[in-house]
Amino acid sequence: MKMWLLRLHRWVALALSVPLMILFVTGLILSFEPILIDNGAERASLSADQVKTLIAKHDPDGKANTLMMRAYDGTASIGTRREGMKHIDLASNEQIAAPGMVARLMQSSRQLHEHMLFNLSWLVIGSTIGLLFLIVVGVVMGWPRLRNSVSGWHKGAGWFGLPLLVLSPLTGLALAFGISFSAPPPHIDGAAWPSLKEAVQVVGAKYDLSHLIWIRPRGGQMLARLDDGGEMKVFAVSREELLPTARNWPRLLHEGNWMGAGPALANAVTALAFLVLLVTGAWIWARRTFRRRPARS
């Protein structure tokens, strides 16, 4: 029975090796994003008046409904989903072709992590389910004998990192299927919806806008996401106040942005453990395969 489980574990891992490698590498890169955001917010300072000046210059017609801030990169993006985004340098308040290299790396990594190439979200979901299956099969095979070898490192990484290794794909699937375990945002009447300038004024009255990540419409509300002491909080924005929404724990846990640098580093360790498992597993398979091949006469 154990031999059949081992073969099943091996062939499923090989079949999913490319998408899993993409998920692990991009997950490792994205695990540092909360640290970048937190550090950027601490180093910079942005008032509501500065951001309103930016909006007035680059959205004179008042059509924009989305604002994205990247204090760590010194850039912002403003626009709409239909008409596209303008990218702005915060220091000069001038339009630029694209955000900085680090911001582009984070954006590309998120796109790959969530959709792969060509919007293959189904492949991300299928690979994540396959990853959970591999973990379950590994557990069912039982506690291993740990040795100082490639096989020992593979088994040790799997067993000692097991809680984190299970949590990451589980929360990822919850995000993919829209499971948040939280109540919907507070309802704000459509007449009370703020313009982008008004939303900036309301958010800026309570927070330094270097802590702002984005303001955008979603689910019939105008929402704002901010770094609040190392936790990424989402607020519903009216013309008069910020209304906190319930914590989306699957997202907070998966992204590692609920308590400063600690959870972010735990996510980095998780991604590294997955990479160790994938690389050592491929090495074990390749070594056994080539050993079995008869020498050519």
Backbone bond lengths (Angstrom), bond angles and torsions (degrees), N, CA, C in turn:
res aa  C-N    CA-C-N  psi(-1)  N-CA   C-N-CA  omega(-1)  CA-C   N-CA-C  phi
1 M - - - 1.466 - - 1.541 111.08 -
2 K 1.335 115.02 -44.48 1.460 119.37 -178.85 1.530 110.63 -63.31
3 M 1.338 117.16 -36.11 1.455 120.78 179.70 1.527 111.22 -64.82
4 W 1.331 116.76 -40.23 1.455 120.37 178.59 1.528 111.06 -67.84
5 L 1.334 117.07 -39.45 1.468 120.72 176.69 1.528 110.57 -63.23
6 L 1.335 115.77 -40.41 1.462 120.02 178.93 1.528 110.85 -62.16
7 R 1.335 116.60 -43.63 1.466 119.74 179.09 1.525 111.15 -64.98
8 L 1.328 116.38 -41.82 1.459 120.70 178.88 1.531 110.00 -62.21
9 H 1.323 116.36 -45.27 1.456 122.50 178.36 1.532 110.51 -58.12
10 R 1.305 115.77 -44.14 1.456 121.98 -176.21 1.534 111.38 -67.16
11 W 1.348 117.40 -47.27 1.455 119.79 -174.40 1.528 112.67 -74.86
12 V 1.314 117.82 -33.44 1.471 119.57 174.79 1.527 109.67 -64.95
13 A 1.348 116.44 -42.39 1.465 120.50 178.92 1.524 111.37 -62.58
14 L 1.327 116.51 -41.71 1.467 119.53 179.19 1.527 111.27 -66.12
15 A 1.317 117.40 -39.97 1.463 121.23 -179.39 1.526 111.78 -64.26
16 L 1.336 116.08 -32.85 1.469 120.64 -177.00 1.524 112.66 -102.17
17 S 1.323 117.52 9.86 1.465 120.34 -170.29 1.532 113.22 -60.30
18 V 1.342 118.35 -40.89 1.467 120.33 -176.99 1.529 111.54 -69.10
19 P 1.354 119.87 -53.53 1.472 117.55 177.97 1.526 113.24 -62.56
20 L 1.339 117.55 -34.61 1.463 119.06 177.74 1.528 111.10 -66.17
21 M 1.322 117.52 -39.30 1.463 119.91 177.49 1.526 110.53 -60.88
22 I 1.333 116.78 -41.54 1.469 120.72 178.20 1.527 110.36 -62.99
23 L 1.334 116.91 -44.61 1.461 120.48 179.74 1.526 111.51 -62.65
24 F 1.326 117.22 -41.24 1.468 120.52 -176.72 1.525 111.56 -70.49
25 V 1.329 117.14 -43.76 1.466 120.22 -178.40 1.532 110.21 -67.46
26 T 1.332 117.44 -46.15 1.467 119.52 178.86 1.530 110.86 -67.31
27 G 1.328 117.58 -34.94 1.463 120.26 175.62 1.520 111.69 -62.47
28 L 1.339 116.40 -39.22 1.467 120.76 177.36 1.528 110.50 -63.45
29 I 1.322 117.24 -43.88 1.473 120.68 178.70 1.528 110.70 -63.29
30 L 1.336 116.54 -47.46 1.467 120.87 -176.99 1.523 112.84 -68.09
31 S 1.321 117.65 -21.52 1.464 119.77 -179.90 1.529 111.79 -63.66
32 F 1.339 117.22 -21.23 1.470 120.60 -179.92 1.527 112.51 -90.92
33 E 1.330 117.66 -5.94 1.469 119.92 -178.29 1.530 112.60 -62.52
34 P 1.350 120.70 -43.97 1.471 118.93 177.78 1.528 113.17 -58.81
35 I 1.326 117.18 -35.46 1.466 120.56 178.40 1.521 110.16 -67.56
36 L 1.344 117.40 -42.14 1.459 121.48 177.22 1.526 111.04 -60.93
37 I 1.332 116.25 -45.21 1.468 120.93 -178.88 1.520 110.34 -62.96
38 D 1.328 117.01 -45.36 1.466 121.66 -178.35 1.526 110.87 -64.19
39 N 1.328 116.77 -45.81 1.466 120.49 179.70 1.527 111.58 -65.73
40 G 1.332 116.19 -39.44 1.461 119.79 178.39 1.515 112.49 -62.95
41 A 1.331 116.12 -39.58 1.461 120.83 179.41 1.524 111.50 -66.84
42 E 1.338 116.60 -33.75 1.458 120.40 179.95 1.522 112.08 -72.70
43 R 1.327 117.13 -32.59 1.467 120.84 -175.42 1.530 112.59 -84.15
44 A 1.320 117.14 -30.08 1.464 121.07 -173.47 1.530 110.93 -104.64
45 S 1.326 114.84 169.79 1.459 121.28 174.37 1.525 108.12 -147.06
46 L 1.328 115.77 130.33 1.464 121.09 -178.89 1.526 108.87 -136.10
47 S 1.313 115.84 125.73 1.462 119.67 178.14 1.524 110.23 -93.43
48 A 1.336 115.62 165.60 1.466 120.12 177.26 1.523 110.71 -62.76
49 D 1.337 117.34 -36.62 1.470 120.28 -179.70 1.529 111.24 -63.72
50 Q 1.344 117.54 -39.99 1.469 120.36 178.46 1.524 111.17 -62.39
51 V 1.333 116.50 -43.27 1.458 119.78 -177.81 1.524 110.77 -72.62
52 K 1.323 117.48 -34.95 1.467 120.06 176.81 1.537 111.11 -66.25
53 T 1.328 116.56 -33.99 1.468 120.07 174.32 1.519 110.64 -64.06
54 L 1.324 115.92 -40.27 1.475 121.19 176.71 1.528 110.27 -60.55
55 I 1.336 116.20 -46.18 1.469 120.27 -178.86 1.530 110.62 -64.04
56 A 1.345 116.64 -43.01 1.463 120.57 -178.50 1.530 111.62 -61.40
57 K 1.323 116.91 -36.75 1.462 120.59 -178.15 1.525 112.12 -76.10
58 H 1.333 117.02 -41.46 1.463 119.83 -170.53 1.531 113.20 -103.52
59 D 1.332 117.20 -2.77 1.467 121.10 174.48 1.529 108.37 -141.46
60 P 1.333 117.44 61.81 1.475 119.90 -175.89 1.520 113.52 -63.48
61 D 1.336 117.43 -25.34 1.474 120.41 -179.25 1.524 112.86 -85.18
62 G 1.318 117.08 -7.56 1.468 120.66 178.65 1.509 114.40 69.89
63 K 1.339 117.10 27.37 1.466 120.15 -179.19 1.534 113.09 -85.63
64 A 1.306 117.55 -24.27 1.467 121.25 -174.40 1.528 110.83 -65.96
65 N 1.318 115.54 140.49 1.465 119.98 175.82 1.536 111.92 -126.82
66 T 1.336 116.36 5.04 1.463 120.41 -177.64 1.527 109.81 -132.70
67 L 1.317 114.93 133.15 1.457 121.54 176.24 1.522 108.26 -133.09
68 M 1.320 116.44 126.37 1.454 122.01 178.24 1.525 108.51 -119.27
69 M 1.342 116.43 129.05 1.458 121.58 -177.88 1.530 109.50 -114.06
70 R 1.330 115.22 139.25 1.466 121.33 175.98 1.522 107.83 -133.83
71 A 1.332 115.95 81.48 1.463 120.11 -176.86 1.524 111.24 -60.96
72 Y 1.336 117.67 -34.64 1.467 120.88 -179.60 1.524 111.65 -65.21
73 D 1.323 116.60 -24.61 1.462 122.74 -177.84 1.533 112.17 -103.15
74 G 1.347 115.78 -11.64 1.460 120.15 -178.24 1.505 113.78 70.18
75 T 1.353 117.41 27.49 1.466 120.64 -178.13 1.523 110.29 -134.57
76 A 1.324 114.79 161.96 1.465 122.37 174.05 1.520 107.98 -138.78
77 S 1.334 115.96 161.69 1.466 121.49 175.48 1.522 107.59 -132.44
78 I 1.330 116.19 138.40 1.458 121.35 -177.37 1.522 108.95 -137.90
79 G 1.346 116.55 141.86 1.455 119.20 178.56 1.505 111.48 158.57
80 T 1.334 115.00 -152.60 1.455 122.44 177.69 1.517 108.48 -132.87
81 R 1.312 114.61 163.75 1.458 119.28 -179.73 1.526 110.85 -66.59
82 R 1.322 116.90 -36.01 1.466 120.27 -177.49 1.525 112.12 -75.96
83 E 1.320 116.58 -45.69 1.467 120.17 -172.25 1.519 112.98 -91.74
84 G 1.324 117.19 -5.93 1.455 120.02 177.99 1.518 112.44 91.67
85 M 1.320 115.26 177.41 1.459 122.06 -173.36 1.533 110.78 -115.55
86 K 1.321 114.93 142.55 1.462 121.67 168.90 1.528 107.88 -97.46
87 H 1.322 116.42 140.06 1.458 121.17 -179.87 1.521 109.14 -105.90
88 I 1.329 116.19 132.73 1.457 122.08 -171.48 1.530 110.04 -124.35
89 D 1.325 115.72 136.79 1.461 121.09 171.06 1.531 107.77 -82.73
90 L 1.329 117.41 122.73 1.458 121.02 -173.86 1.531 112.17 -69.26
91 A 1.309 118.13 -32.11 1.465 120.77 -177.17 1.523 111.67 -69.33
92 S 1.331 117.27 -41.88 1.474 121.10 -176.50 1.526 113.29 -101.59
93 N 1.328 117.45 -13.28 1.463 123.30 -174.56 1.534 111.47 57.97
94 E 1.333 115.51 35.99 1.456 121.18 177.69 1.529 109.90 -114.18
95 Q 1.341 115.28 148.86 1.461 119.97 178.94 1.522 110.32 -71.11
96 I 1.324 116.25 139.75 1.459 122.93 178.05 1.524 109.06 -124.66
97 A 1.316 116.23 165.37 1.468 120.54 -176.08 1.517 112.05 -69.26
98 A 1.330 116.94 -36.82 1.474 120.96 -175.74 1.515 109.02 -161.22
99 P 1.320 117.86 159.25 1.469 120.20 173.37 1.525 110.69 -61.78
100 G 1.332 116.47 174.55 1.454 121.52 -179.38 1.515 112.74 -68.80
101 M 1.331 115.20 173.63 1.462 121.36 -173.76 1.529 111.92 -61.86
102 V 1.331 117.55 -42.24 1.462 120.64 -178.00 1.528 110.07 -65.50
103 A 1.337 116.10 -43.70 1.470 119.75 178.96 1.526 111.03 -63.18
104 R 1.332 117.03 -39.77 1.475 120.17 178.40 1.523 110.27 -66.50
105 L 1.334 117.19 -37.37 1.458 120.38 177.40 1.524 110.57 -62.04
106 M 1.332 117.11 -44.10 1.461 121.11 178.98 1.531 111.07 -64.86
107 Q 1.336 116.29 -41.31 1.466 120.29 -179.73 1.526 111.16 -64.84
108 S 1.322 116.54 -45.41 1.471 120.38 179.81 1.524 111.07 -65.85
109 S 1.327 116.59 -39.75 1.468 120.42 179.29 1.524 110.54 -63.96
110 R 1.334 116.67 -39.95 1.471 119.43 178.92 1.525 110.97 -65.80
111 Q 1.334 116.30 -41.10 1.467 120.16 178.46 1.525 110.59 -60.60
112 L 1.322 116.98 -46.43 1.468 120.89 179.13 1.521 111.00 -66.02
113 H 1.320 116.77 -40.44 1.463 121.10 -176.35 1.531 111.59 -66.67
114 E 1.324 116.25 -34.23 1.463 120.04 -176.09 1.523 113.41 -95.92
115 H 1.336 117.11 -28.35 1.469 119.54 -172.67 1.519 114.45 -133.04
116 M 1.336 118.07 -2.84 1.461 120.79 -171.89 1.541 108.78 57.46
117 L 1.327 117.13 -145.08 1.456 121.35 173.56 1.522 109.16 -98.91
118 F 1.324 115.78 149.90 1.474 121.34 174.29 1.530 112.17 60.98
119 N 1.335 117.12 32.99 1.462 122.10 174.37 1.533 112.50 57.91
120 L 1.324 116.18 49.72 1.468 121.92 -179.68 1.522 111.02 -94.19
121 S 1.332 116.12 59.41 1.468 120.04 -179.10 1.524 111.56 -61.19
122 W 1.324 116.05 -33.02 1.464 119.93 -179.33 1.531 110.84 -63.55
123 L 1.326 116.60 -31.83 1.460 120.05 178.72 1.532 110.68 -71.22
124 V 1.331 116.16 -36.80 1.470 120.00 176.15 1.524 109.97 -62.60
125 I 1.333 116.36 -46.41 1.470 120.35 -179.52 1.523 110.42 -64.87
126 G 1.334 116.96 -45.85 1.465 120.34 179.78 1.519 112.06 -61.64
127 S 1.343 117.18 -41.62 1.465 120.99 179.56 1.526 110.97 -66.32
128 T 1.333 116.52 -36.82 1.466 120.31 179.19 1.521 111.22 -67.78
129 I 1.340 116.47 -40.90 1.465 119.78 175.28 1.524 110.09 -63.47
130 G 1.341 116.10 -42.09 1.460 120.18 176.89 1.522 111.80 -61.35
131 L 1.330 117.35 -37.56 1.461 121.12 178.20 1.525 111.30 -63.63
132 L 1.319 116.70 -43.10 1.469 119.75 176.65 1.526 110.87 -62.94
133 F 1.336 116.20 -38.28 1.461 120.24 176.97 1.525 110.89 -61.44
134 L 1.331 117.64 -43.31 1.464 121.63 178.00 1.526 111.05 -60.48
135 I 1.337 116.52 -40.22 1.462 120.24 179.80 1.525 110.40 -65.24
136 V 1.331 116.22 -43.25 1.470 120.18 -180.00 1.528 110.49 -63.11
137 V 1.323 117.47 -45.00 1.466 120.92 178.68 1.526 110.67 -61.87
138 G 1.333 116.62 -40.95 1.455 120.12 177.85 1.515 112.34 -61.05
139 V 1.331 116.70 -40.13 1.467 120.54 178.57 1.522 110.87 -68.52
140 V 1.330 116.74 -41.65 1.472 121.23 -178.12 1.531 110.91 -63.00
141 M 1.324 117.23 -30.34 1.460 120.14 179.46 1.526 112.67 -68.63
142 G 1.335 116.52 -12.63 1.463 119.59 171.35 1.512 114.22 95.92
143 W 1.341 113.88 168.93 1.461 121.17 -178.99 1.533 109.89 -66.09
144 P 1.324 116.77 126.89 1.469 119.07 -174.86 1.527 112.73 -89.00
145 R 1.323 115.25 165.91 1.460 121.18 167.76 1.526 107.58 -84.88
146 L 1.312 115.64 119.98 1.458 119.75 -175.66 1.525 110.27 -91.01
147 R 1.324 114.84 126.65 1.465 121.28 178.07 1.527 109.03 -129.41
148 N 1.324 115.97 160.88 1.468 121.05 177.79 1.531 108.78 -81.86
149 S 1.322 114.35 74.57 1.465 122.05 -179.16 1.524 107.21 -148.46
150 V 1.334 115.89 173.38 1.465 119.33 178.53 1.526 110.08 -60.27
151 S 1.324 116.30 -42.79 1.467 120.58 178.16 1.528 111.10 -63.71
152 G 1.341 116.47 -39.42 1.458 120.20 178.89 1.521 112.30 -65.56
153 W 1.332 116.26 -39.88 1.463 120.06 177.01 1.522 111.07 -65.63
154 H 1.318 116.55 -38.52 1.468 120.69 178.16 1.538 110.47 -61.58
155 K 1.304 116.13 -48.76 1.468 119.63 -178.31 1.526 111.65 -69.47
156 G 1.333 116.69 -39.21 1.456 119.99 179.66 1.519 112.50 -64.61
157 A 1.336 116.99 -42.97 1.467 120.40 178.39 1.520 110.90 -61.01
158 G 1.350 116.06 -39.26 1.455 120.07 -179.51 1.517 112.77 -67.50
159 W 1.329 116.81 -44.45 1.462 120.14 -175.02 1.525 112.66 -78.06
160 F 1.314 117.82 -44.48 1.463 119.50 -176.66 1.528 112.04 -74.92
161 G 1.327 117.42 -24.55 1.465 119.75 176.63 1.510 113.38 -97.33
162 L 1.331 117.61 10.61 1.465 121.56 -170.24 1.530 114.73 -53.87
163 P 1.349 121.61 -46.82 1.478 118.89 -178.86 1.523 113.08 -58.99
164 L 1.337 116.50 -44.53 1.464 119.82 179.66 1.530 111.26 -69.18
165 L 1.333 116.24 -37.02 1.463 120.40 -178.56 1.523 111.64 -67.29
166 V 1.316 117.75 -31.32 1.467 121.31 177.21 1.528 110.73 -77.95
167 L 1.347 115.64 -41.24 1.467 120.08 -175.41 1.530 112.16 -62.87
168 S 1.328 117.11 -39.68 1.466 120.33 -174.75 1.535 112.71 -62.19
169 P 1.337 120.70 -53.74 1.472 118.49 179.08 1.523 113.46 -69.53
170 L 1.327 117.98 -30.81 1.467 119.53 178.20 1.524 111.32 -63.31
171 T 1.330 116.34 -46.94 1.467 119.21 179.15 1.533 110.58 -68.90
172 G 1.331 117.10 -32.75 1.460 119.86 176.08 1.517 112.01 -61.87
173 L 1.332 116.55 -42.78 1.474 120.02 177.72 1.525 111.15 -66.55
174 A 1.327 116.69 -37.26 1.467 119.85 177.33 1.532 110.03 -60.02
175 L 1.318 117.12 -42.39 1.467 120.55 177.47 1.525 111.09 -64.30
176 A 1.327 115.77 -43.78 1.467 120.10 -177.74 1.523 111.76 -61.53
177 F 1.340 116.59 -34.57 1.467 120.93 -178.11 1.531 112.75 -98.69
178 G 1.325 117.44 9.46 1.461 121.24 175.13 1.510 114.54 71.59
179 I 1.323 117.47 27.70 1.469 121.56 179.50 1.523 108.40 -93.59
180 S 1.338 117.31 118.51 1.466 120.60 -176.83 1.527 113.30 -120.34
181 F 1.354 117.80 -14.08 1.470 122.34 -176.35 1.524 111.66 55.92
182 S 1.326 117.23 29.52 1.465 120.56 -179.09 1.519 109.69 -137.51
183 A 1.324 115.32 159.81 1.458 121.36 178.72 1.520 110.07 -73.47
184 P 1.331 117.93 156.18 1.476 119.93 176.47 1.519 110.81 -64.97
185 P 1.345 117.20 161.78 1.475 120.37 179.54 1.520 111.45 -60.35
186 P 1.335 117.28 154.13 1.472 119.97 176.58 1.531 110.32 -56.54
187 H 1.329 116.25 138.21 1.464 119.87 -177.78 1.519 110.34 -76.43
188 I 1.320 115.65 132.18 1.461 122.14 174.94 1.516 107.66 -121.33
189 D 1.324 116.34 126.79 1.455 120.84 -178.96 1.527 110.26 -60.04
190 G 1.332 115.82 142.80 1.457 120.66 -176.47 1.522 113.12 -54.47
191 A 1.334 116.65 -33.29 1.466 120.09 -179.52 1.522 111.65 -68.52
192 A 1.335 116.07 -21.01 1.466 120.10 -178.73 1.525 112.52 -93.53
193 W 1.332 116.66 2.82 1.467 119.94 178.20 1.516 109.98 -62.86
194 P 1.311 118.36 131.86 1.463 120.01 178.21 1.530 110.96 -84.64
195 S 1.318 115.63 156.28 1.453 119.53 166.40 1.520 108.01 -73.67
196 L 1.319 116.63 173.49 1.463 119.19 -179.51 1.528 110.68 -62.74
197 K 1.313 116.87 -40.20 1.472 120.34 177.81 1.522 110.93 -63.06
198 E 1.323 116.56 -43.95 1.463 120.16 -179.99 1.525 110.74 -64.84
199 A 1.338 116.48 -39.30 1.471 119.80 178.47 1.522 110.83 -63.11
200 V 1.335 116.52 -40.78 1.472 120.82 178.02 1.527 109.97 -62.11
201 Q 1.339 116.46 -41.46 1.465 119.85 179.34 1.521 111.44 -63.14
202 V 1.330 116.87 -42.74 1.472 120.84 -179.28 1.525 110.77 -66.36
203 V 1.333 116.76 -46.11 1.465 120.08 179.65 1.524 110.40 -65.68
204 G 1.340 116.57 -42.27 1.459 120.82 -178.16 1.507 114.32 -67.81
205 A 1.338 117.42 -19.46 1.456 119.93 177.07 1.528 111.64 -70.83
206 K 1.340 117.01 -21.21 1.463 120.63 -177.12 1.526 112.82 -112.84
207 Y 1.342 117.33 -28.39 1.467 121.37 -175.28 1.522 110.58 -129.66
208 D 1.322 115.32 148.20 1.456 120.23 164.56 1.534 106.32 -67.32
209 L 1.335 116.52 130.75 1.458 119.60 -172.22 1.529 113.63 -75.62
210 S 1.331 118.28 -0.91 1.463 119.54 168.21 1.529 110.38 -67.65
211 H 1.345 117.38 -17.55 1.464 122.51 177.95 1.533 112.11 -88.19
212 L 1.321 116.80 -6.67 1.466 120.66 -179.15 1.526 110.36 -76.00
213 I 1.329 116.18 135.28 1.463 121.50 176.36 1.528 109.33 -102.37
214 W 1.320 116.63 -48.97 1.459 119.34 174.10 1.521 111.47 -159.97
215 I 1.327 114.54 157.38 1.469 123.85 165.68 1.513 105.89 -126.78
216 R 1.333 117.44 128.27 1.458 119.58 -179.46 1.528 109.82 -164.35
217 P 1.342 117.71 158.23 1.466 120.26 175.64 1.524 110.33 -78.43
218 R 1.308 115.56 139.90 1.462 120.04 177.16 1.530 108.53 -159.15
219 G 1.331 115.45 131.62 1.462 120.14 176.73 1.513 113.93 59.38
220 G 1.330 117.32 35.23 1.461 120.04 177.88 1.510 114.23 78.80
221 Q 1.333 117.79 13.65 1.462 121.94 179.21 1.524 109.52 -134.39
222 M 1.319 116.40 158.89 1.458 120.92 167.90 1.528 106.56 -94.52
223 L 1.315 116.13 119.16 1.467 121.40 -175.14 1.521 110.54 -116.38
224 A 1.313 114.98 154.13 1.467 121.95 175.16 1.521 108.24 -132.70
225 R 1.345 115.98 137.28 1.459 121.13 176.30 1.527 108.45 -114.89
226 L 1.350 115.31 131.24 1.453 120.60 -175.26 1.513 110.68 -135.59
227 D 1.321 114.58 153.89 1.459 121.91 171.75 1.524 107.41 -87.75
228 D 1.323 116.10 108.35 1.467 121.89 -178.04 1.525 108.63 -111.82
229 G 1.327 116.43 88.41 1.463 120.55 178.59 1.513 113.37 65.62
230 G 1.316 117.79 34.85 1.457 121.21 178.87 1.510 114.27 94.26
231 E 1.336 118.12 -5.69 1.470 122.10 175.49 1.520 109.12 -110.83
232 M 1.323 116.75 131.65 1.458 121.11 178.43 1.527 109.06 -84.64
233 K 1.329 116.01 107.91 1.461 121.62 -177.35 1.519 110.19 -106.32
234 V 1.319 115.80 147.07 1.465 122.37 178.33 1.524 108.18 -113.21
235 F 1.332 115.73 133.90 1.463 122.10 179.70 1.519 109.36 -123.93
236 A 1.337 115.88 144.28 1.460 120.97 166.21 1.524 106.90 -83.68
237 V 1.347 115.98 135.71 1.463 120.60 -174.44 1.523 109.35 -112.23
238 S 1.321 115.84 123.94 1.461 120.73 170.48 1.525 108.05 -106.51
239 R 1.305 117.51 -173.34 1.467 119.82 179.45 1.524 111.74 -76.11
240 E 1.326 116.34 -10.01 1.463 119.05 -174.72 1.517 114.37 -121.49
241 E 1.347 118.34 -25.48 1.463 118.34 -172.72 1.523 111.96 -155.49
242 L 1.343 112.91 166.84 1.458 121.95 172.55 1.518 108.15 -100.33
243 L 1.327 116.13 129.99 1.457 120.95 178.71 1.521 108.90 -114.00
244 P 1.348 118.48 115.38 1.473 119.64 -177.17 1.522 111.73 -66.01
245 T 1.310 116.72 140.23 1.462 121.83 174.61 1.525 109.00 -96.72
246 A 1.324 116.18 164.02 1.465 120.40 179.08 1.523 110.26 -67.75
247 R 1.316 116.04 148.04 1.466 120.38 179.97 1.529 110.78 -65.63
248 N 1.307 115.47 133.24 1.462 122.48 173.49 1.533 106.67 -93.52
249 W 1.335 116.22 87.99 1.463 119.46 -172.30 1.526 113.80 -63.67
250 P 1.325 120.91 -38.03 1.471 118.19 175.32 1.524 112.90 -55.88
251 R 1.340 117.41 -41.47 1.467 120.20 179.02 1.522 111.63 -69.41
252 L 1.323 116.57 -44.47 1.464 120.08 -179.44 1.524 111.05 -61.12
253 L 1.343 116.32 -43.70 1.460 119.71 -179.48 1.527 111.67 -69.99
254 H 1.320 116.23 -40.96 1.472 119.43 -177.24 1.529 111.05 -68.10
255 E 1.324 116.89 -38.86 1.461 120.33 -177.52 1.523 112.52 -88.93
256 G 1.340 117.29 -12.45 1.459 120.31 177.55 1.514 113.78 68.29
257 N 1.330 116.92 34.50 1.471 119.15 -176.48 1.527 111.61 -123.04
258 W 1.328 115.47 47.00 1.463 119.10 -178.90 1.529 113.76 -116.03
259 M 1.338 118.85 -4.92 1.462 118.87 -179.68 1.531 111.16 -163.02
260 G 1.317 116.49 54.01 1.451 119.63 176.10 1.518 113.73 75.09
261 A 1.341 114.68 -149.87 1.469 120.70 -171.89 1.525 113.31 -75.16
262 G 1.328 118.27 -25.65 1.467 120.89 -175.39 1.517 114.21 -56.18
263 P 1.336 118.98 -57.39 1.470 120.18 178.70 1.525 112.94 -61.85
264 A 1.337 117.40 -33.70 1.466 120.02 178.29 1.523 110.48 -63.90
265 L 1.332 117.00 -42.57 1.464 120.56 177.97 1.527 110.94 -68.04
266 A 1.339 117.37 -34.25 1.471 120.35 175.62 1.529 110.12 -62.61
267 N 1.335 116.63 -38.31 1.471 120.13 176.22 1.525 111.21 -64.70
268 A 1.335 116.13 -38.53 1.466 119.41 178.14 1.524 110.73 -64.20
269 V 1.343 116.72 -41.13 1.469 121.22 177.63 1.525 109.96 -63.13
270 T 1.340 116.54 -40.82 1.470 120.71 178.62 1.528 110.91 -61.26
271 A 1.331 116.85 -46.48 1.472 120.59 179.54 1.530 111.11 -62.69
272 L 1.336 116.72 -39.99 1.470 120.34 177.68 1.523 111.04 -64.64
273 A 1.343 116.45 -40.30 1.467 120.11 178.39 1.524 110.89 -62.56
274 F 1.336 116.58 -41.94 1.470 119.77 176.87 1.526 111.19 -62.27
275 L 1.328 116.80 -40.91 1.467 120.08 178.53 1.520 111.24 -64.80
276 V 1.338 116.83 -40.13 1.469 120.39 176.23 1.521 110.17 -60.49
277 L 1.322 116.90 -44.73 1.469 120.83 179.45 1.529 111.23 -61.55
278 L 1.327 116.83 -44.05 1.466 120.02 -177.16 1.531 110.99 -67.94
279 V 1.325 116.62 -44.88 1.463 120.17 -177.10 1.529 111.08 -69.70
280 T 1.323 117.35 -45.53 1.472 118.99 -179.95 1.521 111.13 -67.68
281 G 1.343 116.96 -35.60 1.461 119.35 177.01 1.513 111.65 -63.56
282 A 1.348 116.86 -43.21 1.467 120.56 177.65 1.528 111.02 -64.79
283 W 1.328 117.06 -37.57 1.462 121.29 179.16 1.534 111.29 -64.45
284 I 1.343 115.43 -44.01 1.472 120.00 179.20 1.534 110.13 -61.84
285 W 1.333 116.30 -44.56 1.465 120.27 179.91 1.530 111.00 -63.04
286 A 1.340 116.46 -47.16 1.466 119.88 -178.20 1.521 111.45 -63.16
287 R 1.324 117.68 -41.20 1.464 120.93 -179.00 1.515 110.98 -64.08
288 R 1.318 117.28 -43.10 1.463 120.51 -179.87 1.525 111.07 -69.19
289 T 1.333 116.52 -38.32 1.470 120.19 -178.74 1.529 111.38 -64.05
290 F 1.323 116.75 -47.50 1.462 119.91 -177.16 1.527 112.48 -73.33
291 R 1.327 117.48 -25.27 1.465 120.25 175.82 1.523 110.90 -67.75
292 R 1.342 115.94 -34.84 1.461 120.02 -175.73 1.517 112.67 -78.12
293 R 1.337 117.28 -18.63 1.470 119.24 -177.37 1.525 109.45 -71.28
294 P 1.314 117.29 128.91 1.468 119.66 178.32 1.519 111.39 -68.53
295 A 1.289 114.93 145.11 1.472 120.09 178.21 1.529 109.49 -67.20
296 R 1.346 115.51 140.81 1.463 119.51 179.76 1.530 109.65 -75.16
297 S 1.321 115.58 138.15 1.472 119.79 179.24 1.521 110.35 -80.94
